[in-house]
């Protein structure tokens, strides 16, 4: 019994040592910086919604355009309008749509689809 237990402990020790060597020395994780425009469409949409939320906080349209340029888009206002209309037609989250509507209108783009989602300001 003692011999069996010793073999088990030795086997676990050797296995752990080989695993650590392979994981840390032979095949370590390599980080690769991927460009933002390589993101899947879903994540590009999420990024755009986050930028639109930031625009509602600070009102900096130029800053929002600069942040969205990293997506590799040539015409940022048109891109935001397309995403906004897609969110509206696919019935996405209303809060996200309101963020996008505010950003799109802040960039000078409007659409009749935006009417129900415009933020109403109280005097």
C-alpha positions in Angstrom: 0.0 0.0 0.0 2.8 2.4 0.9 4.5 1.6 -2.4 1.3 2.4 -4.3 0.9 5.7 -2.5 4.5 6.7 -3.2 4.0 5.9 -6.9 0.9 8.0 -7.0 2.6 11.0 -5.4 5.6 10.6 -7.7 3.4 10.4 -10.8 1.4 13.5 -9.7 4.7 15.4 -9.0 6.2 14.5 -12.4 2.9 15.3 -14.2 2.7 18.7 -12.5 6.4 19.4 -13.3 5.9 18.5 -17.0 2.7 20.5 -17.2 4.4 23.6 -15.7 7.3 23.3 -18.0 5.1 23.0 -21.1 2.8 25.8 -20.0 5.4 28.3 -18.9 8.5 27.5 -20.9 7.8 25.5 -24.0 4.4 26.9 -25.1 3.7 30.2 -23.2 0.8 32.4 -24.0 1.6 35.0 -26.6 -0.4 38.2 -26.6 -1.2 39.6 -30.0 -2.6 43.2 -30.4 -5.5 42.9 -32.8 -6.7 46.0 -34.6 -10.1 47.3 -33.5 -11.5 46.9 -37.0 -10.9 43.1 -36.7 -13.6 42.9 -34.0 -16.8 41.0 -34.8 -19.7 43.2 -35.7 -21.3 42.6 -32.4 -18.4 44.0 -30.5 -18.0 46.9 -32.9 -21.7 47.7 -32.2 -21.1 47.5 -28.4 -18.1 49.8 -28.7 -20.2 52.3 -30.7 -23.0 52.2 -28.1 -20.4 52.9 -25.4 -19.0 55.9 -27.3 -22.6 57.1 -27.8 -23.2 56.9 -24.0 -20.0 58.9 -23.5 -21.2 61.5 -25.9 -24.4 61.9 -23.9 -22.3 62.6 -20.8 -19.8 65.1 -22.2 -21.5 66.3 -25.5 -18.1 66.1 -27.3 -19.1 65.1 -30.9 -15.6 65.6 -32.2 -14.2 63.4 -29.5 -16.8 60.7 -30.3 -15.8 60.9 -34.0 -12.1 60.4 -33.1 -12.9 57.5 -30.9 -15.0 55.8 -33.6 -12.3 56.3 -36.3 -10.3 53.4 -34.7 -12.9 51.1 -36.2 -11.6 52.0 -39.7 -14.7 53.7 -40.8 -14.4 56.4 -43.5 -17.6 58.3 -42.9 -18.4 58.1 -39.1 -21.7 60.0 -39.1 -23.1 57.7 -41.8 -21.8 54.6 -39.9 -23.5 55.8 -36.7 -26.7 56.4 -38.7 -26.6 52.9 -40.2 -26.1 51.3 -36.8 -28.8 53.3 -35.3 -31.3 52.4 -38.0 -30.3 48.7 -37.7 -30.8 48.8 -33.9 -34.2 50.4 -34.4 -35.4 47.9 -37.1 -34.1 44.9 -35.1 -35.7 46.1 -31.9 -32.6 46.3 -29.8 -32.4 47.7 -26.3 -34.2 51.1 -26.1 -31.5 52.7 -23.9 -28.9 51.8 -26.5 -31.1 53.2 -29.3 -31.5 56.4 -27.4 -27.7 56.7 -27.0 -27.2 56.1 -30.7 -30.0 58.5 -31.7 -28.4 61.3 -29.6 -25.0 60.7 -31.2 -26.3 60.4 -34.7 -28.3 63.7 -34.4 -25.2 65.3 -32.7 -23.3 64.4 -35.8 -25.9 66.0 -38.0 -27.6 62.8 -39.2 -31.4 62.3 -38.7 -34.1 60.0 -39.8 -37.9 59.7 -39.3 -37.2 56.5 -37.4 -35.6 58.5 -34.6 -38.7 60.3 -33.5 -39.9 57.9 -30.8 -36.4 57.7 -29.3 -35.5 61.3 -29.0 -34.8 62.4 -25.5 -37.3 64.9 -24.2 -35.8 67.7 -22.2 -37.9 69.4 -19.5 -37.6 73.2 -19.1 
